Amino acid sequence: MHLIEVTKKFATKESCLQYLADLRWPNGVVCLKCGIVGNDQFRKFTTNETTRTRFSKRKQAVVTVKVPSRSLYECKGCGYQFAATTGTVFHDSHLPLEKWFEAVAMILEAKKGMSALQVCRHLGVPKENYKSIWYLCHRIREATKETGLLTGEVETDETYLAPKKPRKGRPYVKKEKHEIVLGMRQRYVKLSLVPVADSKMSIIGPVLSEHISPDVETIYTDDSATYAIYLGRNFPGKHKVINHTKHFVSGRTHTQHIENAFSLLKRGVYGTFHKVSIKHLGRYCNEFSYRFNRRESQAEMFEETVKGLLNGQPLQYKTLTASKKVEP
């Protein structure tokens, strides 16, 4: 579903809630407490908009805030009341559902990604609320996480994300540690991008075994000894090598497809985001591979992403901002 279609179809809160309810309960509403199923087992009603008072830590005073109206379901069996967003990432969000849907569509349509500040501008959100949009973007990226093994013909290689070209001359600049991304692409089918700590065989090897099926047909790599040793031991007879010092393509033996994916990732990191923290690099890789794998099915991609937001475990802000590195 394209951005213009999302804007027209989900122009109101009611249309967004109905879409979420249809995705969450395709066979009828399900009570979140007793588990009873069926639309006729619930009473649907809308509360009135009210106000309440609360203590504001920022203002250090008691303030009056508006409580918007809510569309709720009440179970006729147990009396439990809930909404289509209860227990999901959309629950208690300060951003309207219309802006959530528009943000999802914008991020999915941006081939090289879209920064949180740019999303702020498009949504008309004040710059002071940048953190809310940044948090929103990361929750959308979290919903793009994929599983499954690569089969058939697979190309694999690693790339280095350097922040800038090192300055030449004296005094010499201390060499920075580059961020490394291991890429695996099943030809014409699926791409997987995984951040790794180092290019050593002890680190790259387990990642290859985790993402590539034992029944893979052929694995194409460059002439690095890391791949030659590990793949020779764990995928005997299925490894083919291309020596880039001599040529880049030899029949079907090449790594051009994975290099193409790396080029798109780097253009996004350097041109759109400019700088990506190693702590969050895994989510950016998930976003790029997810969008790349569905570049021919834009309509289905929006629905899949909203389903991921509904059914996935909500990403907490304290987890997102924790000092510990987040594993991909």
Backbone bond lengths (Angstrom), bond angles and torsions (degrees), N, CA, C in turn:
res aa  C-N    CA-C-N  psi(-1)  N-CA   C-N-CA  omega(-1)  CA-C   N-CA-C  phi
1 M - - - 1.459 - - 1.530 109.05 -
2 H 1.329 116.05 124.42 1.449 120.32 -176.45 1.526 110.85 -80.41
3 L 1.329 115.40 165.84 1.456 121.30 -175.20 1.521 111.83 -59.30
4 I 1.321 117.28 -43.60 1.462 119.67 -178.52 1.522 111.12 -65.40
5 E 1.317 117.43 -34.00 1.464 121.06 177.17 1.528 110.68 -70.21
6 V 1.324 116.71 -40.14 1.466 120.74 177.91 1.518 110.56 -62.53
7 T 1.338 116.56 -42.90 1.463 120.69 -179.19 1.530 111.43 -62.57
8 K 1.326 116.64 -39.01 1.471 120.06 -179.24 1.528 111.79 -75.56
9 K 1.327 116.65 -43.42 1.459 120.59 -173.81 1.519 112.65 -74.43
10 F 1.336 117.35 -34.05 1.467 121.13 -175.68 1.524 110.24 -116.30
11 A 1.329 115.26 56.64 1.463 120.62 -178.45 1.520 112.20 -83.57
12 T 1.333 117.57 -13.92 1.462 120.74 -178.21 1.524 110.36 -126.91
13 K 1.321 115.56 160.49 1.455 121.70 178.55 1.523 110.93 -64.55
14 E 1.339 117.10 -37.11 1.464 121.91 -178.52 1.527 111.48 -63.59
15 S 1.334 117.26 -42.45 1.466 120.19 179.64 1.522 111.30 -66.10
16 C 1.335 117.37 -35.50 1.471 121.21 177.93 1.528 110.31 -67.27
17 L 1.325 116.86 -44.48 1.464 120.50 -179.61 1.526 111.41 -63.69
18 Q 1.340 116.84 -40.54 1.458 119.47 179.45 1.522 110.94 -65.00
19 Y 1.336 116.74 -38.56 1.472 120.84 177.89 1.525 110.92 -64.10
20 L 1.339 116.89 -42.11 1.463 120.63 178.53 1.525 111.29 -65.47
21 A 1.338 116.31 -39.72 1.462 119.75 179.10 1.523 111.18 -64.98
22 D 1.331 117.34 -40.60 1.471 120.88 179.48 1.526 111.43 -66.08
23 L 1.341 116.75 -36.85 1.469 119.89 178.37 1.525 111.47 -72.78
24 R 1.315 116.01 -39.34 1.470 120.04 -174.94 1.524 111.63 -75.91
25 W 1.330 116.60 -37.17 1.469 120.42 -177.63 1.532 110.09 -127.47
26 P 1.328 118.21 74.01 1.477 120.04 -177.61 1.529 113.25 -64.67
27 N 1.340 117.67 -23.63 1.466 121.04 -179.33 1.520 112.90 -103.46
28 G 1.324 117.83 17.63 1.446 121.91 -177.99 1.514 111.18 113.23
29 V 1.327 116.66 155.39 1.467 122.13 -177.53 1.521 110.53 -61.67
30 V 1.326 115.80 139.13 1.463 122.63 179.72 1.525 108.41 -117.78
31 C 1.324 116.52 128.79 1.466 120.43 177.92 1.525 109.67 -67.56
32 L 1.309 116.83 130.37 1.463 121.77 -178.35 1.519 112.74 -76.09
33 K 1.328 117.12 -7.71 1.463 120.33 -179.29 1.527 112.30 -107.80
34 C 1.350 117.10 -54.77 1.472 119.56 -176.08 1.520 112.89 -100.14
35 G 1.341 118.10 -13.54 1.459 121.32 175.25 1.511 115.80 83.81
36 I 1.311 119.38 7.36 1.455 121.59 179.34 1.525 109.68 -66.47
37 V 1.351 117.20 144.57 1.461 122.52 -173.72 1.525 109.32 -120.40
38 G 1.329 116.30 143.83 1.462 121.18 175.47 1.503 112.15 127.19
39 N 1.344 117.18 130.43 1.453 120.89 -178.16 1.528 112.58 -62.91
40 D 1.347 116.63 -29.45 1.463 119.50 -178.80 1.523 112.93 -76.34
41 Q 1.340 116.80 -4.56 1.465 120.99 179.47 1.530 112.45 -92.27
42 F 1.344 116.35 5.76 1.454 119.77 -174.87 1.534 110.67 -133.04
43 R 1.304 114.03 151.31 1.464 121.02 173.51 1.522 107.61 -108.49
44 K 1.327 116.17 121.12 1.461 120.87 -179.43 1.519 109.69 -98.17
45 F 1.322 116.88 131.30 1.459 121.15 -179.27 1.528 109.62 -149.35
46 T 1.307 115.62 165.98 1.464 122.26 -178.80 1.518 109.33 -123.39
47 T 1.320 116.51 129.54 1.467 120.81 179.54 1.522 110.19 -80.90
48 N 1.302 116.03 162.04 1.461 121.38 178.02 1.526 110.87 -86.58
49 E 1.309 115.12 152.44 1.468 120.22 176.73 1.524 109.10 -72.23
50 T 1.329 116.75 129.83 1.459 122.08 -178.61 1.525 110.31 -131.79
51 T 1.315 115.32 -175.31 1.470 121.31 175.94 1.518 108.99 -129.89
52 R 1.310 115.72 156.71 1.464 120.77 175.75 1.518 108.51 -148.63
53 T 1.302 116.44 162.55 1.461 121.58 179.40 1.521 109.80 -106.85
54 R 1.304 115.35 145.31 1.468 121.05 176.97 1.520 108.92 -150.71
55 F 1.333 115.91 162.26 1.464 121.09 179.54 1.525 109.33 -89.76
56 S 1.321 116.55 124.64 1.454 122.23 179.08 1.519 109.80 -94.34
57 K 1.328 116.02 118.74 1.470 120.00 178.62 1.525 110.91 -67.53
58 R 1.340 116.48 -34.35 1.461 119.25 -178.31 1.520 111.35 -69.02
59 K 1.342 116.13 -43.33 1.456 120.20 -179.26 1.523 113.03 -89.37
60 Q 1.361 115.18 -12.38 1.470 120.34 -178.12 1.530 111.08 54.13
61 A 1.331 113.81 47.53 1.462 119.52 179.97 1.523 108.81 -159.77
62 V 1.319 115.33 163.75 1.460 121.03 176.53 1.527 108.59 -83.05
63 V 1.326 116.61 126.68 1.461 121.49 -178.07 1.525 109.41 -122.78
64 T 1.309 115.69 158.28 1.456 122.91 177.55 1.529 108.85 -103.61
65 V 1.314 116.77 126.02 1.468 121.51 -178.09 1.519 109.30 -122.12
66 K 1.325 114.91 154.61 1.454 120.63 178.10 1.526 110.75 -85.07
67 V 1.302 117.11 139.28 1.455 122.93 172.78 1.524 106.94 -108.48
68 P 1.327 118.56 108.76 1.467 120.21 -175.37 1.525 111.65 -68.06
69 S 1.311 114.72 161.78 1.462 120.03 177.92 1.525 109.52 -67.30
70 R 1.327 116.83 149.90 1.462 122.11 -177.91 1.527 110.59 -129.02
71 S 1.322 115.01 142.81 1.458 121.07 175.63 1.528 107.87 -96.95
72 L 1.332 117.34 114.80 1.460 122.56 -171.90 1.523 111.79 -121.38
73 Y 1.336 113.84 158.16 1.464 122.26 171.70 1.531 106.92 -113.24
74 E 1.329 116.47 137.67 1.465 121.16 175.37 1.524 108.84 -119.51
75 C 1.326 115.20 121.08 1.465 120.69 -179.43 1.524 109.53 -70.33
76 K 1.324 116.68 129.74 1.456 121.03 179.56 1.530 111.70 -74.23
77 G 1.335 116.56 -18.75 1.454 120.35 -179.03 1.513 113.55 -82.69
78 C 1.350 116.37 -52.28 1.463 120.25 -175.60 1.524 113.51 -111.50
79 G 1.327 117.22 -8.92 1.458 120.23 178.09 1.516 114.84 80.94
80 Y 1.330 118.07 6.25 1.469 121.52 -177.98 1.529 109.71 -71.98
81 Q 1.329 115.54 137.16 1.453 121.67 179.39 1.525 109.96 -110.37
82 F 1.314 116.04 136.20 1.465 121.23 -178.43 1.520 109.23 -157.14
83 A 1.322 115.25 166.76 1.465 121.87 178.92 1.524 109.47 -118.39
84 A 1.323 116.53 172.00 1.465 121.41 179.13 1.521 111.51 -65.91
85 T 1.331 117.15 -20.39 1.464 121.24 -178.82 1.528 113.30 -98.04
86 T 1.330 118.25 -3.37 1.469 121.24 -176.90 1.526 111.40 -61.02
87 G 1.327 115.82 129.27 1.459 120.65 178.99 1.511 114.80 78.47
88 T 1.335 117.79 9.51 1.461 121.19 -179.75 1.523 109.86 -115.42
89 V 1.313 116.24 178.85 1.461 121.58 -179.88 1.527 111.22 -67.73
90 F 1.340 117.52 -20.49 1.464 120.85 -179.04 1.528 112.61 -82.40
91 H 1.331 117.25 -12.13 1.466 120.56 -174.86 1.521 111.18 -67.56
92 D 1.332 116.12 130.64 1.468 123.21 178.39 1.530 113.75 60.19
93 S 1.323 117.12 22.35 1.459 119.66 177.13 1.519 109.98 -74.94
94 H 1.321 117.00 138.32 1.456 121.19 179.88 1.528 111.49 -76.09
95 L 1.327 117.47 -16.10 1.459 121.14 179.82 1.524 110.15 -89.89
96 P 1.313 118.45 138.50 1.460 120.71 177.45 1.529 111.28 -62.46
97 L 1.316 116.34 152.00 1.462 120.70 179.36 1.522 111.82 -61.69
98 E 1.336 117.31 -31.33 1.460 119.74 178.55 1.532 111.28 -60.39
99 K 1.331 116.03 -40.08 1.470 119.85 179.62 1.529 110.48 -73.06
100 W 1.322 117.97 -34.01 1.459 120.96 174.30 1.532 109.77 -57.36
101 F 1.314 116.56 -50.57 1.454 120.90 -177.12 1.527 111.63 -64.33
102 E 1.327 116.62 -39.65 1.462 119.54 178.34 1.523 111.10 -65.82
103 A 1.333 116.79 -39.03 1.465 120.24 178.88 1.525 110.90 -64.45
104 V 1.336 117.36 -41.48 1.468 120.67 177.73 1.523 109.90 -60.34
105 A 1.328 117.35 -46.39 1.460 121.17 -178.81 1.526 111.58 -63.23
106 M 1.331 117.45 -40.04 1.466 120.69 -178.98 1.525 111.42 -66.08
107 I 1.325 116.76 -44.64 1.462 120.16 -178.75 1.528 111.07 -66.44
108 L 1.329 117.39 -37.85 1.462 120.58 -179.10 1.520 112.34 -72.26
109 E 1.320 117.57 -27.68 1.462 120.65 -178.45 1.521 112.67 -86.76
110 A 1.329 117.70 -17.98 1.466 121.22 -177.68 1.529 109.13 -79.82
111 K 1.309 117.50 106.78 1.465 121.90 -175.05 1.523 112.31 -58.05
112 K 1.318 116.64 -37.52 1.460 121.52 -178.89 1.522 112.47 -107.63
113 G 1.334 116.10 22.10 1.450 120.37 177.65 1.518 112.29 83.51
114 M 1.326 115.42 170.27 1.459 121.27 178.72 1.515 108.84 -142.87
115 S 1.314 116.27 129.57 1.465 120.88 -178.37 1.519 110.38 -70.92
116 A 1.321 115.83 157.20 1.458 120.88 -179.90 1.529 111.12 -63.45
117 L 1.327 117.14 -34.20 1.462 119.99 179.66 1.525 110.83 -67.92
118 Q 1.331 116.59 -36.42 1.459 119.94 177.04 1.530 110.92 -68.50
119 V 1.329 116.67 -37.92 1.467 120.54 175.84 1.523 109.70 -62.20
120 C 1.338 117.04 -39.32 1.465 121.64 176.09 1.528 110.92 -55.60
121 R 1.319 116.21 -46.46 1.463 120.40 -177.15 1.526 110.76 -65.37
122 H 1.331 116.57 -44.28 1.457 120.18 -177.79 1.527 112.10 -66.14
123 L 1.323 116.82 -35.73 1.461 120.52 -178.42 1.522 112.91 -83.72
124 G 1.335 117.04 -9.42 1.452 120.18 -178.25 1.513 112.87 73.42
125 V 1.324 116.65 26.95 1.467 121.70 179.27 1.529 108.61 -90.15
126 P 1.323 118.79 134.72 1.473 120.59 179.55 1.530 111.73 -57.94
127 K 1.309 114.98 148.43 1.458 120.48 -178.99 1.526 111.60 -61.95
128 E 1.322 116.50 -24.73 1.469 120.01 179.32 1.531 111.51 -65.07
129 N 1.333 117.12 -22.56 1.469 121.54 179.17 1.525 112.14 -96.79
130 Y 1.331 115.53 25.48 1.474 120.02 -178.12 1.527 111.96 -57.56
131 K 1.325 117.64 -40.04 1.466 120.32 -177.38 1.523 111.74 -62.05
132 S 1.338 116.31 -35.21 1.466 119.41 178.65 1.530 110.91 -64.40
133 I 1.341 116.24 -41.77 1.463 120.21 179.70 1.530 110.29 -71.56
134 W 1.322 116.87 -37.92 1.472 120.22 176.81 1.521 110.12 -60.89
135 Y 1.317 116.95 -42.84 1.465 122.36 177.19 1.529 110.50 -64.13
136 L 1.318 116.49 -41.75 1.467 121.18 177.99 1.529 111.13 -59.83
137 C 1.331 116.36 -45.78 1.476 120.31 -178.93 1.520 111.52 -61.49
138 H 1.313 117.45 -39.45 1.460 119.76 -179.89 1.525 111.50 -70.77
139 R 1.321 117.60 -31.64 1.463 119.18 176.08 1.520 111.28 -69.80
140 I 1.322 116.52 -33.31 1.463 119.52 174.68 1.525 110.18 -67.55
141 R 1.332 117.05 -41.83 1.472 120.17 177.85 1.528 111.20 -63.14
142 E 1.316 116.23 -36.55 1.463 120.12 178.98 1.528 110.47 -62.42
143 A 1.323 117.02 -31.97 1.467 121.34 -179.77 1.519 112.74 -76.59
144 T 1.345 117.85 -8.41 1.465 120.77 -179.72 1.527 112.65 -94.76
145 K 1.314 117.12 8.46 1.470 120.10 -179.70 1.528 109.54 -66.59
146 E 1.346 116.24 134.66 1.460 121.32 -176.39 1.524 111.13 -119.02
147 T 1.316 115.07 159.27 1.462 122.10 175.11 1.528 108.87 -129.45
148 G 1.308 116.03 176.56 1.461 120.02 179.54 1.516 111.50 112.56
149 L 1.337 115.76 152.67 1.461 122.21 -177.63 1.525 111.20 -99.30
150 L 1.319 115.21 151.70 1.460 121.97 177.17 1.521 108.99 -89.38
151 T 1.308 116.24 136.58 1.469 121.62 178.85 1.525 109.05 -129.76
152 G 1.337 115.71 -172.04 1.460 119.81 178.22 1.512 111.72 68.64
153 E 1.339 116.64 -135.25 1.461 122.61 177.85 1.529 108.65 -96.52
154 V 1.324 115.82 122.33 1.463 121.31 -174.96 1.523 109.53 -122.70
155 E 1.326 115.49 132.99 1.467 121.41 172.95 1.534 108.15 -106.50
156 T 1.309 116.17 140.68 1.470 119.14 178.72 1.530 109.97 -141.55
157 D 1.307 114.63 145.42 1.464 122.10 179.41 1.525 107.12 -166.32
158 E 1.318 116.71 168.63 1.466 119.85 175.49 1.521 108.64 -120.27
159 T 1.327 115.42 153.51 1.452 121.22 177.64 1.516 109.16 -131.76
160 Y 1.325 115.76 157.06 1.463 122.00 -175.81 1.529 109.02 -115.68
161 L 1.321 115.84 127.05 1.458 121.52 178.91 1.522 108.56 -97.21
162 A 1.328 116.29 95.40 1.462 121.43 179.08 1.519 109.07 -90.01
163 P 1.341 118.79 133.78 1.464 120.45 -178.08 1.515 113.79 -64.35
164 K 1.326 117.15 -33.51 1.462 121.00 179.33 1.525 108.61 -166.34
165 K 1.317 115.78 166.35 1.455 119.65 177.92 1.530 109.74 -71.83
166 P 1.323 117.70 134.94 1.473 119.42 -178.34 1.525 111.66 -65.96
167 R 1.312 115.59 144.20 1.459 120.44 178.76 1.524 109.70 -73.05
168 K 1.306 115.84 137.94 1.459 120.66 -179.82 1.532 110.12 -93.21
169 G 1.335 115.10 161.51 1.453 119.88 177.07 1.508 112.89 94.27
170 R 1.307 115.47 -173.61 1.456 121.71 -178.19 1.519 110.41 -107.35
171 P 1.331 118.34 151.72 1.471 127.01 -5.73 1.514 111.19 -69.92
172 Y 1.328 115.24 147.38 1.446 120.51 -176.50 1.532 110.73 -67.36
173 V 1.318 114.41 140.10 1.457 120.88 179.19 1.522 109.12 -87.44
174 K 1.310 114.67 137.26 1.452 118.87 178.72 1.533 110.07 -61.85
175 K 1.312 116.54 131.51 1.458 121.58 -177.20 1.523 110.35 -65.77
176 E 1.337 115.49 125.90 1.448 120.49 -179.62 1.522 110.78 -84.35
177 K 1.310 114.95 150.94 1.458 120.34 177.04 1.516 109.26 -83.71
178 H 1.310 116.95 120.14 1.449 121.59 -176.77 1.523 110.94 -83.24
179 E 1.321 114.21 151.85 1.455 119.83 175.09 1.529 108.23 -83.06
180 I 1.319 115.88 133.49 1.467 121.30 -174.03 1.524 109.24 -112.56
181 V 1.329 115.54 135.15 1.460 122.20 176.70 1.523 108.35 -123.26
182 L 1.322 115.86 125.86 1.455 121.55 176.07 1.523 107.99 -92.82
183 G 1.321 116.08 125.98 1.456 121.01 -179.28 1.513 111.56 -112.45
184 M 1.329 116.28 136.76 1.465 123.33 176.02 1.521 107.53 -133.39
185 R 1.329 116.09 125.42 1.460 119.34 -177.88 1.521 111.05 -131.37
186 Q 1.318 115.15 120.77 1.462 120.49 170.80 1.513 106.81 -78.59
187 R 1.301 117.22 122.49 1.452 121.32 -171.39 1.529 112.46 -55.44
188 Y 1.336 114.10 126.47 1.471 123.90 176.29 1.527 113.18 66.36
189 V 1.346 118.68 9.32 1.463 119.46 -175.26 1.530 111.37 -126.40
190 K 1.327 118.27 -71.54 1.456 120.63 -167.15 1.517 111.57 -140.31
191 L 1.336 114.61 145.93 1.463 122.59 178.35 1.520 109.52 -119.90
192 S 1.335 116.61 140.40 1.460 122.47 174.42 1.525 108.44 -130.67
193 L 1.330 116.56 125.89 1.460 122.95 177.38 1.525 108.23 -118.06
194 V 1.336 116.19 124.98 1.460 121.03 -174.83 1.534 109.51 -132.82
195 P 1.330 119.18 121.39 1.467 120.52 174.44 1.530 110.45 -67.79
196 V 1.321 116.60 139.21 1.463 121.55 178.00 1.524 108.42 -129.87
197 A 1.316 115.19 155.18 1.463 120.53 -176.72 1.523 112.24 -75.89
198 D 1.344 117.01 -30.21 1.460 120.80 -176.50 1.521 108.14 -157.96
199 S 1.319 115.20 167.29 1.463 120.16 179.77 1.524 111.81 -95.61
200 K 1.333 117.59 17.84 1.456 120.68 179.11 1.526 110.43 -72.93
201 M 1.307 115.95 154.33 1.458 121.09 -178.59 1.522 111.33 -63.13
202 S 1.328 117.48 -34.76 1.462 120.61 -178.73 1.529 112.20 -66.63
203 I 1.330 117.67 -20.92 1.465 122.11 179.76 1.528 111.03 -98.24
204 I 1.329 116.58 -45.62 1.463 120.42 -177.31 1.524 111.57 -71.98
205 G 1.331 117.19 -37.27 1.458 121.27 -175.62 1.520 114.79 -54.58
206 P 1.344 118.74 -54.35 1.473 119.42 179.26 1.522 113.80 -59.78
207 V 1.339 117.18 -32.27 1.466 120.25 178.52 1.525 110.20 -67.38
208 L 1.325 116.68 -39.78 1.470 120.13 177.41 1.527 111.02 -62.30
209 S 1.326 116.60 -44.94 1.466 119.96 -179.64 1.532 111.66 -67.04
210 E 1.321 116.93 -29.28 1.467 121.03 -178.93 1.518 112.00 -73.24
211 H 1.347 117.79 -30.15 1.457 120.72 -173.62 1.530 114.37 -108.65
212 I 1.324 118.10 -14.93 1.465 120.94 -178.04 1.519 109.36 -109.95
213 S 1.312 116.82 131.43 1.458 122.33 -178.13 1.534 110.98 -69.57
214 P 1.331 117.99 144.68 1.475 120.08 174.81 1.518 112.55 -61.96
215 D 1.342 117.28 -21.08 1.464 121.86 179.93 1.520 112.77 -90.63
216 V 1.341 117.32 15.35 1.456 120.40 179.75 1.530 110.40 -58.70
217 E 1.308 116.19 146.84 1.470 120.45 -178.60 1.522 111.93 -78.61
218 T 1.360 116.59 -54.80 1.465 121.92 -178.69 1.516 109.60 -148.46
219 I 1.346 116.11 143.00 1.459 121.51 174.96 1.527 107.92 -118.16
220 Y 1.321 116.52 123.16 1.467 121.94 -179.29 1.526 109.25 -105.31
221 T 1.331 116.84 130.51 1.463 122.03 177.44 1.519 109.17 -141.72
222 D 1.348 115.61 177.72 1.459 119.43 171.17 1.530 108.55 -81.75
223 D 1.328 117.09 -170.30 1.464 120.17 -173.49 1.525 112.99 -89.91
224 S 1.323 117.80 25.24 1.461 120.71 177.90 1.526 110.45 -64.78
225 A 1.331 115.64 138.70 1.463 120.30 -179.71 1.519 111.83 -65.94
226 T 1.333 117.18 -26.91 1.466 121.00 178.96 1.511 110.92 -58.09
227 Y 1.332 116.46 -48.34 1.470 120.75 -179.69 1.528 111.19 -71.72
228 A 1.325 116.44 -39.71 1.463 119.73 -177.38 1.530 111.51 -60.46
229 I 1.323 116.84 -42.82 1.461 120.47 -177.27 1.525 111.05 -74.94
230 Y 1.343 116.70 -50.78 1.468 119.19 -174.48 1.525 111.73 -68.08
231 L 1.331 117.32 -47.14 1.462 119.43 -178.44 1.523 111.46 -69.27
232 G 1.331 116.38 -30.65 1.462 118.80 176.38 1.517 112.21 -64.94
233 R 1.345 116.46 -32.62 1.467 120.68 179.50 1.530 112.42 -81.53
234 N 1.327 116.71 -40.41 1.466 120.41 -170.79 1.523 114.01 -101.72
235 F 1.320 117.55 -20.30 1.466 121.75 176.65 1.533 108.48 -131.73
236 P 1.309 117.82 62.74 1.472 120.37 -174.48 1.526 112.15 -61.97
237 G 1.334 114.66 134.88 1.458 120.69 177.29 1.512 114.99 77.37
238 K 1.332 117.59 4.32 1.466 120.15 -176.69 1.527 112.69 -117.08
239 H 1.318 116.96 8.09 1.460 120.93 -175.04 1.526 110.34 -107.81
240 K 1.346 115.96 128.98 1.459 121.80 174.91 1.522 108.98 -125.14
241 V 1.342 115.27 142.38 1.464 121.77 -171.01 1.520 110.11 -118.24
242 I 1.341 115.14 139.98 1.462 121.65 171.18 1.525 108.23 -116.23
243 N 1.307 117.62 126.91 1.466 122.87 -179.37 1.526 108.34 -92.80
244 H 1.327 116.98 107.41 1.457 121.03 -174.83 1.520 113.12 -72.54
245 T 1.308 118.83 -11.98 1.468 119.72 176.09 1.527 110.99 -76.74
246 K 1.329 116.85 -17.23 1.467 121.24 -179.97 1.525 111.65 -106.37
247 H 1.304 117.12 -48.47 1.460 120.83 179.39 1.530 108.67 -159.78
248 F 1.327 115.91 165.87 1.463 121.31 -178.47 1.520 112.31 -104.88
249 V 1.319 117.73 -21.89 1.462 121.27 179.85 1.515 108.91 -136.57
250 S 1.327 115.12 132.35 1.466 121.18 174.67 1.530 107.51 -137.96
251 G 1.325 116.15 90.78 1.459 120.06 -175.13 1.521 110.71 66.70
252 R 1.316 117.10 -122.99 1.458 121.79 177.73 1.529 112.18 -92.70
253 T 1.319 116.10 0.14 1.463 120.29 179.93 1.523 109.89 -90.48
254 H 1.311 116.08 105.37 1.463 122.24 178.13 1.527 108.50 -168.88
255 T 1.337 115.63 170.09 1.475 121.39 177.03 1.525 109.89 -125.84
256 Q 1.326 116.59 33.52 1.451 121.03 -176.13 1.535 112.61 -67.46
257 H 1.326 116.92 -33.69 1.454 119.60 -177.43 1.533 111.74 -68.28
258 I 1.322 117.35 -42.87 1.462 119.73 -179.82 1.529 110.24 -71.95
259 E 1.338 117.66 -31.68 1.458 120.34 176.05 1.523 110.61 -65.55
260 N 1.326 116.30 -35.53 1.457 120.64 176.76 1.525 110.61 -62.49
261 A 1.330 117.00 -42.87 1.466 121.11 178.67 1.527 110.95 -65.66
262 F 1.333 117.52 -39.44 1.466 121.20 177.30 1.534 110.91 -61.00
263 S 1.326 116.30 -39.49 1.459 120.40 -179.95 1.523 110.65 -60.90
264 L 1.332 116.72 -42.39 1.468 120.37 178.87 1.527 111.18 -66.09
265 L 1.328 117.09 -41.69 1.464 121.09 178.46 1.526 111.05 -60.96
266 K 1.315 117.20 -44.95 1.464 120.81 -177.25 1.517 111.47 -68.61
267 R 1.339 117.19 -38.29 1.465 119.12 177.63 1.523 110.11 -62.78
268 G 1.331 116.29 -35.72 1.457 119.53 177.97 1.516 112.37 -69.89
269 V 1.326 116.41 -44.78 1.470 120.62 -178.20 1.525 110.81 -67.53
270 Y 1.349 117.07 -47.22 1.459 120.03 -176.64 1.527 112.46 -76.75
271 G 1.332 116.94 -40.65 1.459 119.92 -172.65 1.512 114.40 -89.17
272 T 1.334 118.13 -32.01 1.464 120.88 -175.93 1.520 111.93 -100.39
273 F 1.326 116.85 -51.61 1.468 120.35 -174.97 1.527 112.82 -94.79
274 H 1.341 116.78 -23.09 1.469 123.60 177.77 1.524 113.48 68.99
275 K 1.310 116.82 -42.95 1.461 120.12 179.46 1.523 108.51 -149.77
276 V 1.337 116.41 129.62 1.465 121.56 -179.86 1.523 108.13 -123.29
277 S 1.331 116.31 127.61 1.455 121.05 178.67 1.526 109.99 -70.28
278 I 1.322 116.72 142.22 1.455 121.14 177.96 1.521 110.83 -61.17
279 K 1.328 116.75 -26.46 1.456 121.14 -179.88 1.531 111.31 -65.53
280 H 1.337 116.71 -32.78 1.463 121.29 -176.49 1.525 112.61 -107.71
281 L 1.332 117.65 1.18 1.461 120.37 -174.22 1.528 112.23 -59.02
282 G 1.322 117.07 -34.44 1.466 120.18 -179.49 1.518 112.55 -59.79
283 R 1.331 117.38 -38.96 1.467 120.20 179.91 1.524 111.16 -70.36
284 Y 1.326 117.09 -37.98 1.462 119.29 176.99 1.535 110.32 -64.39
285 C 1.320 116.87 -39.15 1.463 120.14 177.20 1.524 110.77 -64.68
286 N 1.338 116.40 -40.08 1.469 120.00 176.33 1.524 110.76 -59.82
287 E 1.329 115.67 -43.63 1.471 120.09 -178.83 1.522 111.21 -61.43
288 F 1.335 117.11 -47.13 1.465 120.39 -176.56 1.518 111.67 -67.51
289 S 1.324 117.81 -43.08 1.463 119.70 -179.83 1.524 110.87 -68.86
290 Y 1.334 117.55 -38.74 1.474 121.62 178.94 1.523 110.74 -61.66
291 R 1.324 116.23 -46.85 1.471 120.66 -179.75 1.533 111.18 -68.77
292 F 1.330 116.78 -37.23 1.460 120.83 179.66 1.531 111.04 -65.56
293 N 1.325 116.74 -39.78 1.462 120.54 -178.44 1.522 113.00 -70.03
294 R 1.331 116.86 -18.24 1.471 120.66 -177.32 1.522 112.30 -119.82
295 R 1.309 116.69 24.97 1.466 119.72 -176.05 1.525 113.05 -65.35
296 E 1.346 117.54 -18.91 1.461 120.97 179.25 1.526 111.95 -98.51
297 S 1.331 118.07 0.84 1.472 120.87 -177.58 1.522 109.54 -134.84
298 Q 1.330 116.15 66.50 1.458 121.62 -176.30 1.528 111.78 -64.52
299 A 1.339 117.36 -38.32 1.465 120.46 -177.06 1.519 111.52 -63.55
300 E 1.343 116.44 -45.45 1.461 120.46 -178.32 1.526 112.01 -71.95
301 M 1.337 117.05 -27.24 1.463 120.56 -175.95 1.526 111.43 -64.13
302 F 1.320 118.02 -39.29 1.464 120.54 179.66 1.525 110.43 -62.67
303 E 1.318 116.90 -45.71 1.464 120.13 -179.04 1.516 111.38 -64.88
304 E 1.333 117.82 -41.07 1.461 121.16 179.15 1.531 110.96 -62.37
305 T 1.324 116.48 -39.32 1.461 120.38 -178.23 1.522 111.34 -68.69
306 V 1.325 117.21 -42.40 1.467 120.29 178.30 1.528 110.26 -64.56
307 K 1.340 116.71 -37.08 1.463 120.13 175.36 1.523 110.90 -62.31
308 G 1.338 116.11 -40.67 1.460 119.81 177.64 1.518 112.36 -63.15
309 L 1.336 116.86 -37.55 1.462 120.58 176.85 1.521 111.35 -67.65
310 L 1.338 116.82 -36.42 1.461 121.32 -179.52 1.523 112.27 -71.13
311 N 1.310 116.16 -44.79 1.465 120.79 -170.97 1.525 113.92 -95.05
312 G 1.325 117.44 -16.35 1.458 119.89 -177.77 1.517 112.89 -78.48
313 Q 1.320 114.80 166.74 1.467 120.60 176.29 1.521 109.37 -76.36
314 P 1.331 119.37 121.67 1.465 120.74 -178.61 1.525 112.33 -57.57
315 L 1.328 116.52 134.26 1.457 122.48 177.69 1.519 109.24 -81.16
316 Q 1.326 117.04 118.20 1.456 121.22 -178.29 1.526 110.87 -80.78
317 Y 1.317 115.93 148.27 1.462 120.84 -177.34 1.526 111.12 -64.27
318 K 1.334 117.06 -37.56 1.469 119.38 -179.76 1.529 110.95 -67.24
319 T 1.335 117.23 -29.63 1.468 120.28 174.91 1.515 110.46 -71.71
320 L 1.326 116.19 -40.18 1.458 120.97 -179.17 1.519 112.19 -64.61
321 T 1.322 116.76 -37.62 1.471 120.69 -175.61 1.522 112.99 -98.82
322 A 1.317 117.83 7.96 1.468 120.35 179.85 1.522 110.05 -65.09
323 S 1.326 116.06 150.96 1.467 120.30 -178.46 1.514 112.14 -72.68
324 K 1.328 117.05 -24.62 1.459 120.43 -179.73 1.506 110.03 -69.60
325 K 1.321 117.06 141.15 1.460 121.42 179.89 1.518 109.89 -65.99
326 V 1.319 114.95 135.83 1.462 120.67 179.57 1.522 108.47 -88.93
327 E 1.316 116.19 123.06 1.455 120.41 -179.82 1.519 109.33 -73.71
328 P 1.372 118.09 145.53 1.459 120.72 180.00 1.514 111.29 -68.75
